């Protein structure tokens, strides 16, 4: 009886180690580098996460801005002079990519 419990525990332990190694390798192989442009634009936003632009929050809005799907004027809490700064920075970042 005790022998079968030890055998089962060793098999479960071996399976856990193998799966842990597979997950660690998959994490390295499938890693997606984040887009630094999104981080830069996100830092310029007011961080209210109000959703008035139609996205769930400021990070999603920054992602849409970088993708070209939205304009900075969609952010209602953002001051007009800050919108201009965001537009200029966005244009600069998109031109660097080309």
N, C-alpha and C positions, 0 to 999 in steps of 0.2 A: 504494500500500500504506500509506504513512504517513498519507495523507489519510483513509483509511477508519478507521484507528485513532484519529485525532484526532476524527473525526465521532462514532464510537462513545463515546469518552470524554466528549465534550460532551453527548451525549444522556443518558448515565448520570448525569452531574453535574446536568443539568436535572431529571431524574426525582427524584434524591435531594433537591434543593432543594424541589421541589414537595411531596414526601412529608413532608419535615421541617416545612414550613409547615402542612400538613394536620394533622400530629400535634400541633403546638404549639397550633393552634386547638382541636382536639378536647380537649386537656388542659384548656384554659380553660373550654370550654363544658360538659364532662362532669364537672368537679370536684365532688366530694361533700365538704361540710364535715364534719369529724369531730365526733362528739357529745362535748362537753366533760364531760358527766356521767360518761361512761365513764372519762375520764382522772382525774377527781377520785376516783372509787371505786377505780380501779386503784392510785392512789398510797397509799391507805389499807390495801391488802392487803400480806401479808408478802413477796411477790415470790419465793416458793420455786419456783413453776412445777412443783409436784410432781404435779399431776393427780389428787390424792386427792378432789377435788370432782367429778370426772367430766368436766372440760374440759381441753383441752391445756395451759392455763397461766392465769396470773392475769389477763391481759388478756381472754381469752375468758370467764373467770369474771365479770369486771366487766361485760362486755357482757351476759351472761345475767342478772346482778343488775338492771341498769338495765332490761332488757326484761321483768323480772318472772317469769322462768322458773326462778329459783333463789333460795334464801335464804342469808344470810350464814353460817348455822350449818353449811352444807356445806363451808366452808373449815376443815379439821381443824387445820392449823398455827396458825391465828389464835387469839389469846388471847380469852377470853370478854368481857373489857371492851372489847376492840377490835371484837368483833362487834357489841356494843351501839352503839358509835360509828358503825360502818358502817351499821347499821339506821337510826339517827337521821338520818344524812346522806343516806341513800338516800330516806328518807321526805320529807325537806326538799326534795331535788332533784326528786322526782316531784311534789310539791305545787306547786313553782314552775312546772312545765310546764303545769299545769291552768289 
